[in-house]
Amino acid sequence: MSDTAVDRLRDIRARIRAAEGDADRPAGSVELVAVSKTFDAHEIRPVLEAGQRIFGENRVQEAAGKWPELRAEFAGVELHLIGPLQSNKTAEAVALFDVIETVDRDKIAREIAKEMARQNRRPRLYVQVDIGEEAQKAGIPLREAAAFVARCREEHGLAIEGLMCIPPVGEHPGPYFALLGKIAGEAGVEKLSMGMSGDFERAIPFGATSVRVGSAIFGSRG
Ligand SMILES: *Cc1c(COP(=O)(O)O)cnc(C)c1O
């Protein structure tokens, strides 16, 4: 393995391109979301200098502490919220993030809609699906996902662009990636956020349009 985050970023980009080719998908059809949670601004900066612009964070507070400064230094940053959203953090999340990938219940959908109107700011939205139906996991249960997307659109007035999932740990992710694609078809959404450091290459043949890669770029989070 290469030794700096920038070397590893280049390696991940090459592996994404190779997986796109193997899946007969166009080069550039899969976006890389570099997951910078737990890493400080000084560790993220070289990755920005190397041209990466899409980043994922899982905590609103942590992101608010480091991204305003980095955004002032680098134009064109696109920040994704990939962690669970509490309703008391919704205003801050709508103000800070460009994409919220973790819409997973009506209460949050309602709060997001209210804040978008109040702030006149429209982050793009994904619904997180609890694909393994693990009770402790975030996400709308699999069986309710398509109906929830419809409610987001019809009752909450939200444009849902994609679905996001985290397959259960220790299982083959392929069937779960396939299932997310199937639900996206039923729900009529285009984008699929799936695949992380350990399995992003396997998500690409199943139609991932973005992969969320953290430790394989930034190193282990300790
Ligand atoms: C932390 C995290 C990732 C990145 O995980 P790695 O295994 O470090 O690539 C991706 N998605 C979500 C939702 C995460 O919380």
PDBQT file of the ligand as one rigid body, heavy atoms in Angstrom, charges set to zero:
ROOT
HETATM    1  C1  LIG A 301     -17.366   5.911   7.842  1.00  0.00    +0.000 C 
HETATM    2  C2  LIG A 301     -18.335   5.688   6.756  1.00  0.00    +0.000 A 
HETATM    3  C3  LIG A 301     -17.911   5.337   5.464  1.00  0.00    +0.000 A 
HETATM    4  C4  LIG A 301     -16.451   5.095   5.109  1.00  0.00    +0.000 C 
HETATM    5  O1  LIG A 301     -16.024   3.901   5.700  1.00  0.00    +0.000 OA
HETATM    6  P1  LIG A 301     -14.577   3.291   5.317  1.00  0.00    +0.000 P 
HETATM    7  O2  LIG A 301     -14.746   1.846   5.631  1.00  0.00    +0.000 OA
HETATM    8  O3  LIG A 301     -13.600   3.985   6.177  1.00  0.00    +0.000 OA
HETATM    9  O4  LIG A 301     -14.368   3.539   3.882  1.00  0.00    +0.000 OA
HETATM   10  C5  LIG A 301     -18.860   5.183   4.480  1.00  0.00    +0.000 A 
HETATM   11  N1  LIG A 301     -20.176   5.375   4.739  1.00  0.00    +0.000 NA
HETATM   12  C6  LIG A 301     -20.629   5.711   5.958  1.00  0.00    +0.000 A 
HETATM   13  C7  LIG A 301     -22.086   5.907   6.160  1.00  0.00    +0.000 C 
HETATM   14  C8  LIG A 301     -19.724   5.871   7.001  1.00  0.00    +0.000 A 
HETATM   15  O5  LIG A 301     -20.194   6.217   8.220  1.00  0.00    +0.000 OA
ENDROOT
TORSDOF 0
